[in-house]
Amino acid sequence: MKDLIKKLINKETVTYIIFGVGSTVVNLAVFKLCDLIFTSLTQANLIQLTNFIAWAAAVAFAFVTNKIWVFESKSWKGSVLKKEIPSFVGARLFSLGVEALGLHVFITVLKFDRFSWNIFGLFTLDGKMMVKIGLAVIVVIMNYVFSKFVIFKNKE
């Protein structure tokens, strides 16, 4: 059991969780900001535009933090970046697709945006943010797997 814990809890996973939380905070903050800005517009596609803008900000943050501190890929050579950046963005586009599908299903089809939850009497989360947070957990796990085993596997 101790060996399993050591494999799961190490510098890489701890820093990934820290910067994953940071990336998620960037994503959620930009999502909420855009949601507030676009509130007066009622087109259904705005949820996807809002999500894409939040995603782009989070991806930029995540690439730099994952490269430098999580997976310690120190090289900034063009040949290395030509591999890492498209791989990173491609993997993140895939997880964006999963998230976009989830948003569509839970908000557009199942109408979760009509709900809100009071959290321990401290604050209220609307349905959009609850769905976004739930999907963020799935996306973080997917992105870790892609980053560890595909994108930053060769630390130059």
Residue pairs with C-beta under 8 A, 6 or more apart in sequence:
12 70
12 71
12 148
15 69
15 70
16 66
16 70
16 144
16 147
19 62
19 65
19 66
19 69
19 70
20 62
20 140
20 143
20 144
22 61
22 65
23 58
23 61
23 62
23 65
23 140
24 58
24 136
24 140
26 54
26 57
26 58
26 61
27 54
27 55
27 57
27 58
27 132
27 136
28 54
28 129
28 132
28 133
28 136
29 54
30 53
30 54
30 57
30 58
31 50
31 51
31 53
31 54
31 129
31 132
32 129
34 49
34 50
34 53
34 54
35 50
35 128
38 46
38 49
38 50
44 108
47 103
47 107
47 108
47 128
48 100
48 103
48 104
51 96
51 99
51 100
51 103
51 132
52 96
55 92
55 96
55 99
59 88
59 89
59 92
62 88
62 92
62 143
63 84
63 85
63 88
63 89
66 88
66 147
66 152
67 73
67 84
67 152
68 74
70 147
70 152
71 147
71 148
71 151
71 152
71 155
72 155
73 80
73 84
73 152
73 154
73 155
73 156
74 155
74 156
75 156
77 156
80 156
84 151
84 152
87 146
87 150
87 151
88 147
88 151
91 142
91 143
91 146
91 147
91 150
91 151
92 143
94 142
94 146
95 139
95 142
95 143
95 146
98 135
98 138
98 139
98 142
99 135
99 136
99 138
99 139
102 131
102 134
102 135
102 138
103 131
103 132
103 135
106 112
106 127
106 131
107 113
107 127
107 128
107 131
111 127
112 127
112 128
112 130
112 131
113 126
113 127
113 128
113 131
114 127
115 126
115 127
115 130
116 124
116 125
116 126
116 127
117 124
117 125
117 130
118 124
119 125
125 133
